[in-house]
Amino acid sequence: MTRNAEGLLSPYRVLDLTDEKGLFCGKIMGDMGADVIKIEKPGGDDARRIGPFYHDEVDPSKSLYWFAMNTSKRGVTLDIEPPEGRSIFKKLAAKADFIIESFPPGYMAELGLGYPDLEKINPGLILVSITPFGQTGPFKDFKGPDMVMWAMGAGPTMRGYDSHDRPPFRISHHPQTYFHAGTEAVVGAMAALNYRGVSGEGQHVDVSIQECVNWAPLGDWDFNRRSRKRGQAVNPLQVTHIWPCQDGFVMWRYTGGPNALRHSVPLARWIVAEGMADDWFKNLDWANFSHYTATQADVDHMEKVTLDFFMTKTKAELMEGAIRNRIMLYPLSTTADLLESPQLEARKFWRDVEHPELGTSIRYPGTWAVNSETTPRISRRAPLVGEHNREIFVEELGLSEEELRTLKQAGVV
């Protein structure tokens, strides 16, 4: 058995039964050093068919999404529905510390693999269930694709065009709500592991994707005791936050009053110094400027001067000037910008992972934290379909080669 001896979770084993709703949970635990065994149905997981694909070749063995979500895992195929499959799974569960699953509520119990059944086999086992609405409540049996979860979690009410008569939109093509849930599932699993360290007992961790996503829009209420909706402006005027420049965009927002000394005045002085301000702009009284008392015409004039200035600069030039003049302005990074970031390079964020089956290596986002002793790391690329069947079923569980062949012919593995 191969384990990452330097990882935070290196002593522990995880059985990953999840579909795309929970793959990220297993990835995080694997990168933290756990021995994660991804269990797929014979023939491969449906998530292998999620694009984009390596070199745009639509092939289940070349899904970049699968690659990204399954680093640091070994992989086996196993159908847990027939008696033979359940028997093998129970043998694996007896030696596991965690099981993560994302089946509909009640599915595992119907197979005799619910938490009450599993804890009899392994009292210290921690079962983590990731479902759209949790194991209880009137919505527990509802389906929950990513778009539904964003809508039910109130995310779209905060995102989209400012105008009330235009629709909201989701974030990205990929399932952001599942990433939220996977991360929170790890937190729940770690809390349960801490409890086991005190009591010796495992437990069932019930993760609701809706509840994980609900934290995003609730933050404004927690901090400001207000429930803002998309298009509900802080001030009554239309103001620009994202500005174009020569080679992309930057974030910047004018403020007045006391905050203007730290925000607006340094940029205004830079514009004046480069000879790009008219007399009206030069004479602006920033200490008394307010979006609540200014006219839209005043704001439009101010923004026209600013836009003309930004369009003479690149993102790098604006960033350098912002640092020099202590201006709260920053460029919007593209994917290429991130790959070339000197900060990320200095932190060794990007990692090249070998893919022998492709005859090349692929660059991956690396760790989210740098620990002094046990930094998370990608220990292996995502498994091929059934890549570790023999390693786990024969070498670890003790099945014979003949038994493995018989199970494969029967469609169990």
C-alpha positions as a printed Julia matrix, in Angstrom:
413×3 Matrix{Float64}:
   0.0     0.0     0.0
   1.36    3.42   -0.99
   0.86    6.28    1.45
   2.21    9.79    1.74
   4.25    9.49    4.92
   4.65   13.25    5.17
   0.96   14.17    4.92
  -1.31   15.48    7.63
  -3.67   12.55    6.98
  -1.09    9.92    6.05
  -2.21    7.38    8.69
  -5.8     7.34    7.39
  -7.69    5.59    4.59
 -10.67    7.05    2.7
 -13.13    5.16    0.49
 -14.48    7.63   -2.08
 -17.87    6.59   -3.5
 -18.84   10.07   -4.66
 -19.9    11.41   -8.03
 -19.07   14.99   -9.05
 -20.87   16.34   -5.96
 -18.16   14.98   -3.67
 -15.03   14.38   -5.75
 -13.39   17.55   -4.44
 -13.67   16.28   -0.85
 -11.64   13.18   -1.68
  -9.11   15.21   -3.65
  -8.42   17.5    -0.69
  -8.04   14.57    1.68
  -5.74   12.79   -0.8
  -3.57   15.86   -1.25
  -3.38   16.03    2.56
  -1.81   12.58    2.52
  -4.75   10.23    3.11
  -4.82    6.93    1.22
  -7.91    7.67   -0.88
  -9.39    4.81   -2.89
 -11.78    6.07   -5.57
 -14.43    3.41   -6.14
 -16.11    3.6    -9.54
 -18.75    1.47  -11.15
 -17.34   -1.04  -13.66
 -16.62    0.81  -16.88
 -15.82    4.07  -15.13
 -17.45    7.0   -13.39
 -19.75    9.32  -15.35
 -17.58   12.26  -14.25
 -14.94   11.02  -16.7
 -17.2    12.34  -19.44
 -17.14   15.92  -18.15
 -15.09   18.33  -20.26
 -12.89   20.04  -21.1
 -10.68   17.3   -22.46
  -6.93   17.01  -23.03
  -6.19   18.52  -26.47
  -9.99   18.73  -26.97
 -10.13   14.97  -27.65
 -13.49   13.85  -26.23
 -12.41   10.7   -24.43
 -13.29    9.47  -20.9
  -9.61    8.79  -20.31
  -8.7    12.42  -21.1
 -11.14   14.46  -19.03
  -9.26   17.4   -17.49
 -12.08   17.76  -14.99
 -11.54   14.18  -13.86
  -7.79   14.76  -13.69
  -8.23   17.85  -11.51
 -10.75   16.35   -9.09
  -9.01   13.03   -8.49
  -5.35   13.71   -7.82
  -3.67   11.72   -5.05
  -6.19    8.87   -5.31
  -5.89    5.21   -6.2
  -8.76    3.74   -8.19
 -10.75    0.52   -8.3
 -13.96   -0.56  -10.0
 -16.66   -2.14   -7.86
 -20.43   -2.5    -8.11
 -21.67   -2.36   -4.51
 -25.23   -3.48   -5.36
 -24.78   -7.27   -5.89
 -24.0    -9.38   -2.8
 -20.45  -10.06   -3.98
 -19.78   -6.35   -4.38
 -21.24   -5.52   -0.97
 -19.14   -8.22    0.64
 -15.95   -6.78   -0.84
 -16.96   -3.26    0.11
 -17.54   -4.31    3.72
 -14.03   -5.77    3.81
 -12.68   -2.44    2.61
 -14.85   -0.55    5.12
 -13.52   -2.64    7.98
 -10.05   -1.18    7.36
 -11.11    2.36    6.44
 -11.22    5.53    8.52
 -13.59    7.48    6.28
 -16.21    6.74    3.65
 -17.46    9.67    1.56
 -20.56    9.18   -0.56
 -23.05   11.28   -2.51
 -25.88    8.85   -3.22
 -29.52    9.88   -2.66
 -30.58    9.63    1.0
 -31.5     6.07    1.89
 -29.6     4.39   -0.95
 -26.78    3.09    1.23
 -29.23    1.9     3.89
 -31.21   -0.04    1.27
 -28.03   -1.96    0.45
 -27.36   -2.7     4.1
 -24.5    -0.19    4.03
 -26.02    2.64    6.05
 -24.14    4.05    9.0
 -25.81    1.75   11.59
 -24.66   -1.22    9.48
 -21.14    0.07    8.86
 -20.41    1.02   12.46
 -21.04   -2.59   13.48
 -18.17   -3.57   11.16
 -15.96   -0.64   12.16
 -17.03    1.39   15.25
 -14.49    4.12   14.5
 -15.63    4.64   10.91
 -16.63    8.16    9.85
 -19.27    8.25    7.09
 -19.54   11.56    5.21
 -22.68   11.96    3.08
 -22.86   14.84    0.59
 -26.34   15.44   -0.84
 -28.22   18.43   -2.26
 -30.44   19.01    0.79
 -29.14   16.65    3.45
 -30.52   13.4     4.85
 -33.66   14.93    6.4
 -36.35   17.5     5.65
 -39.06   17.85    2.99
 -36.51   18.46    0.2
 -34.19   15.54    1.01
 -35.25   13.51   -2.03
 -35.06   16.39   -4.52
 -32.43   16.31   -7.25
 -29.75   18.98   -7.05
 -27.63   19.84  -10.09
 -25.28   22.77   -9.61
 -27.6    25.39  -11.12
 -30.44   24.31   -8.85
 -28.17   24.47   -5.81
 -27.03   28.0    -6.68
 -30.65   29.06   -7.04
 -31.83   27.37   -3.82
 -28.8    28.74   -1.96
 -29.61   32.34   -3.06
 -26.3    32.8    -4.9
 -27.75   34.29   -8.13
 -29.6    36.99   -6.2
 -26.19   38.56   -5.55
 -24.61   38.1    -8.98
 -25.27   39.5   -12.41
 -25.98   42.81  -14.06
 -26.84   45.75  -11.84
 -30.06   46.46  -13.67
 -33.17   44.98  -12.04
 -34.69   44.07  -15.42
 -31.8    41.81  -16.43
 -31.44   38.21  -15.21
 -28.83   36.98  -12.76
 -26.21   34.47  -13.83
 -24.26   31.55  -12.41
 -20.54   31.5   -11.74
 -18.43   29.52  -14.23
 -19.25   26.44  -16.24
 -18.02   24.14  -13.5
 -20.06   23.22  -10.39
 -19.09   25.83   -7.84
 -21.63   24.59   -5.3
 -20.01   21.16   -5.31
 -16.65   22.75   -4.53
 -18.22   24.53   -1.55
 -19.75   21.27   -0.36
 -16.56   19.27   -0.84
 -14.58   21.75    1.22
 -17.15   21.86    4.02
 -17.32   18.07    3.98
 -13.6    17.93    4.74
 -14.16   20.3     7.68
 -16.95   18.08    8.99
 -14.8    14.98    8.54
 -11.9    16.56   10.44
 -14.21   17.56   13.29
 -15.47   13.97   13.46
 -11.89   12.69   13.43
 -11.06   14.94   16.38
 -14.08   13.58   18.25
 -12.98   10.03   17.49
  -9.58   10.83   18.95
 -11.3    11.7    22.23
 -14.09    9.12   22.32
 -12.91    6.34   20.02
 -16.25    6.54   18.2
 -16.97    7.38   14.58
 -20.09    9.19   13.39
 -22.21   10.11   10.39
 -21.46   13.56    8.92
 -24.5    14.86    6.99
 -23.51   17.59    4.5
 -26.22   19.62    2.73
 -24.97   21.43   -0.38
 -27.72   24.03    0.02
 -26.58   24.84    3.54
 -22.94   25.12    2.43
 -23.88   27.59   -0.3
 -26.22   29.59    1.96
 -23.23   31.04    3.8
 -22.25   33.17    0.77
 -25.25   35.58    0.63
 -25.65   35.53    4.42
 -22.25   37.15    4.91
 -23.57   40.63    4.14
 -26.23   40.19    6.81
 -23.69   38.97    9.37
 -21.45   41.98    8.85
 -23.9    44.77    7.94
 -27.35   43.58    9.09
 -28.77   44.14    5.63
 -30.05   41.82    2.95
 -28.84   43.23   -0.33
 -30.11   41.95   -3.64
 -28.47   42.05   -7.03
 -28.84   45.51   -8.51
 -29.55   47.12   -5.15
 -26.83   49.74   -5.27
 -25.08   51.09   -2.19
 -25.41   54.54   -3.73
 -28.05   55.9    -6.12
 -25.7    56.54   -9.07
 -24.31   54.28  -11.76
 -20.6    53.95  -11.01
 -17.87   51.89  -12.61
 -15.96   49.21  -10.7
 -14.26   47.34  -13.56
 -12.29   49.48  -16.0
 -10.67   48.6   -19.32
  -7.03   49.42  -20.0
  -4.64   48.67  -22.87
  -4.39   44.92  -22.33
  -7.28   43.95  -20.08
  -9.16   45.26  -17.06
  -8.52   46.61  -13.58
 -10.66   46.97  -10.46
 -11.06   50.46   -9.07
 -13.78   52.48   -7.29
 -13.92   56.16   -6.46
 -14.87   57.2    -2.93
 -15.41   60.57   -1.3
 -15.18   62.02    2.18
 -12.51   60.77    4.63
 -11.9    57.63    2.56
 -11.0    59.74   -0.46
  -7.61   60.57    1.05
  -6.7    56.87    0.86
  -8.58   55.93   -2.3
  -9.43   58.7    -4.75
  -6.86   61.44   -4.09
  -3.71   59.39   -4.91
  -5.13   58.34   -8.3
  -6.38   61.85   -9.04
  -2.91   63.25   -8.33
  -1.36   60.69  -10.68
  -3.8    61.64  -13.46
  -3.06   65.33  -12.93
   0.7    64.72  -12.87
   0.52   63.09  -16.31
  -1.38   66.04  -17.75
  -4.59   64.15  -18.42
  -6.94   66.1   -16.13
  -9.06   69.08  -17.16
  -9.68   72.04  -14.83
 -12.96   70.58  -13.55
 -11.24   67.36  -12.46
  -8.28   69.23  -10.94
 -10.61   71.28   -8.76
 -12.73   68.41   -7.41
 -13.31   68.77   -3.66
 -12.69   65.17   -2.69
 -13.2    65.77    1.04
 -16.81   66.76    0.36
 -17.49   64.57   -2.66
 -20.31   62.04   -2.18
 -22.15   59.76   -4.56
 -25.3    60.68   -2.65
 -25.04   64.38   -3.52
 -23.18   64.33   -6.84
 -25.07   64.26  -10.11
 -24.79   61.48  -12.64
 -23.29   64.01  -15.04
 -20.51   64.77  -12.53
 -19.75   61.07  -12.13
 -19.76   60.52  -15.9
 -17.31   63.42  -16.37
 -15.0    62.1   -13.64
 -15.1    58.6   -15.08
 -14.42   59.81  -18.64
 -11.17   61.46  -17.48
 -10.24   58.3   -15.58
 -11.05   55.98  -18.48
  -8.92   58.02  -20.89
  -6.03   57.75  -18.42
  -6.43   54.0   -17.9
  -6.45   53.4   -21.65
  -2.92   54.8   -21.9
  -1.61   52.11  -19.51
  -1.18   48.37  -19.4
  -2.24   46.3   -16.4
   1.38   46.0   -15.3
   1.92   49.77  -15.55
  -1.21   50.48  -13.54
  -0.19   47.92  -10.91
   3.29   49.44  -10.62
   1.8    52.91  -10.31
  -0.73   51.72   -7.74
   2.05   50.33   -5.55
   4.19   53.46   -6.0
   1.31   55.84   -5.21
  -0.42   53.62   -2.63
  -3.61   53.31   -4.66
  -6.14   50.54   -3.98
  -6.23   49.34   -7.59
  -5.48   45.88   -8.93
  -5.54   44.11  -12.29
  -7.99   41.36  -13.22
  -5.89   38.27  -13.87
  -6.42   35.96  -16.82
  -5.43   32.29  -16.73
  -2.21   33.21  -18.53
  -1.51   35.9   -15.91
  -1.85   33.32  -13.14
   0.48   30.88  -14.87
   3.1    33.61  -15.2
   2.56   35.18  -11.76
   5.9    35.81  -10.01
   4.13   35.52   -6.64
   2.74   32.08   -7.41
   6.08   31.05   -8.88
   7.88   32.11   -5.7
   5.4    30.08   -3.64
   5.85   27.06   -5.96
   2.09   26.97   -6.43
   2.05   25.3    -9.85
   2.99   21.61   -9.94
   3.85   19.48  -12.96
   2.28   16.03  -12.63
   3.45   13.17  -14.81
   0.87   11.4   -17.0
   2.72    8.36  -18.41
  -0.4     7.25  -20.29
  -0.28   10.54  -22.24
   3.5    10.62  -22.53
   3.69   14.05  -20.95
   3.18   16.07  -17.77
   0.36   18.51  -17.0
   0.6    21.61  -14.84
  -1.82   21.62  -11.9
  -2.76   24.15   -9.23
  -0.82   23.08   -6.17
  -1.36   23.45   -2.47
  -3.68   25.95   -0.76
  -1.36   26.2     2.26
   2.34   25.79    2.98
   2.81   23.93    6.25
   6.23   23.97    7.89
   6.22   20.17    8.3
   3.34   18.61    6.37
   2.5    20.67    3.3
  -0.34   19.18    1.23
   0.86   17.95   -2.15
  -0.27   16.07   -5.22
   1.19   12.59   -4.8
  -0.13   11.01   -8.02
  -2.22   11.75  -11.07
  -5.88   10.66  -11.2
  -6.33    6.89  -11.58
  -7.24    5.14  -14.79
 -10.37    2.95  -14.76
  -9.66    0.01  -12.45
  -5.96    0.85  -12.37
  -5.44   -0.49   -8.85
  -7.88   -3.4    -8.85
  -5.2    -6.03   -8.5
  -3.16   -3.98   -6.04
  -6.09   -3.54   -3.67
  -8.27   -6.61   -4.21
  -5.52   -9.21   -4.54
  -2.51   -7.82   -2.72
  -4.4    -6.13    0.13
  -7.71   -7.98    0.52
  -6.26  -11.38   -0.35
  -8.52  -12.34   -3.26
  -7.01  -14.83   -5.68
  -6.33  -13.99   -9.32
  -9.04  -16.48  -10.28
 -11.57  -14.78   -7.97
 -10.71  -11.4    -9.49
 -11.21  -12.74  -13.02
 -14.55  -14.27  -12.02
 -15.73  -11.02  -10.46
 -14.71   -9.11  -13.58
 -16.59  -11.53  -15.86
 -19.66  -11.11  -13.65
 -19.47   -7.31  -13.92
 -18.83   -6.83  -10.21
 -15.41   -5.22  -10.74
